[in-house]
């Protein structure tokens, strides 16, 4: 990719990002919609458990199942013919 195309792509990406940021003003989040009924907020412990511990536990469970249920027999590295 030459410099002109890179500059064009960078300008387009920056312009798109700027327009999205300007269009999604945080002030619009302050007005409540009809029928909006948010629940109670999460504590720090709840947030960490939900967004850190739970995904790690799911990942480890899947990795453990793959490791335990793996039926492959050829675990030894094959000698190179150099």
C-alpha positions as CSV (number, residue, x, y, z in Angstrom):
1,X,0.0,0.0,0.0
2,X,1.5,3.3,-1.0
3,X,1.5,6.5,1.1
4,X,-1.4,8.1,-0.6
5,X,-3.7,5.1,0.0
6,X,-2.6,4.8,3.6
7,X,-3.2,8.5,4.2
8,X,-6.7,8.2,2.6
9,X,-7.5,5.2,4.7
10,X,-6.3,6.9,7.9
11,X,-8.3,10.0,7.1
12,X,-11.4,8.0,6.4
13,X,-11.0,6.1,9.7
14,X,-10.4,9.2,11.7
15,X,-13.3,11.0,10.1
16,X,-15.7,8.1,10.7
17,X,-14.6,7.8,14.3
18,X,-15.0,11.6,14.9
19,X,-18.5,11.6,13.4
20,X,-19.6,8.6,15.5
21,X,-18.3,10.3,18.6
22,X,-20.1,13.5,17.8
23,X,-23.4,11.8,16.9
24,X,-23.4,9.7,20.1
25,X,-23.4,12.4,22.6
26,X,-23.3,11.3,26.3
27,X,-25.9,13.9,27.1
28,X,-28.5,11.8,25.4
29,X,-27.9,9.1,28.0
30,X,-29.3,11.3,30.7
31,X,-32.8,11.3,29.4
32,X,-34.9,8.3,30.4
33,X,-37.0,6.5,27.8
34,X,-40.6,5.5,28.3
35,X,-40.8,2.2,30.0
36,X,-37.2,2.3,31.1
37,X,-36.8,0.5,34.4
38,X,-33.1,-0.1,35.3
39,X,-32.3,-2.5,38.1
40,X,-30.0,-1.9,41.0
41,X,-26.4,-1.2,40.2
42,X,-23.6,-3.8,40.6
43,X,-21.0,-3.7,43.3
44,X,-17.3,-3.9,42.5
45,X,-17.2,-7.6,43.5
46,X,-20.3,-8.4,41.4
47,X,-18.8,-6.6,38.4
48,X,-15.4,-8.4,38.7
49,X,-17.1,-11.7,39.2
50,X,-19.4,-11.2,36.2
51,X,-16.9,-9.8,33.7
52,X,-13.6,-11.4,34.9
53,X,-14.0,-14.5,37.0
54,X,-17.0,-16.0,35.1
55,X,-15.3,-15.8,31.6
56,X,-12.1,-17.2,33.0
57,X,-14.0,-20.1,34.6
58,X,-15.8,-20.8,31.4
59,X,-12.6,-20.7,29.4
60,X,-10.8,-23.1,31.9
61,X,-13.8,-25.5,31.9
62,X,-13.8,-25.7,28.1
63,X,-10.0,-26.1,28.0
64,X,-10.1,-28.8,30.7
65,X,-12.8,-30.7,28.8
66,X,-10.8,-30.5,25.6
67,X,-7.7,-31.7,27.4
68,X,-9.4,-34.6,29.2
69,X,-11.5,-35.8,26.2
70,X,-8.6,-35.5,23.7
71,X,-8.0,-39.0,22.2
72,X,-4.8,-38.2,20.2
73,X,-2.1,-40.7,20.6
74,X,0.8,-39.0,18.9
75,X,2.1,-36.6,21.5
76,X,5.8,-37.3,20.9
77,X,7.6,-34.8,18.6
78,X,8.6,-36.4,15.4
79,X,12.4,-36.5,14.7
80,X,13.5,-34.2,11.9
81,X,15.2,-35.7,8.9
82,X,17.9,-33.1,8.6
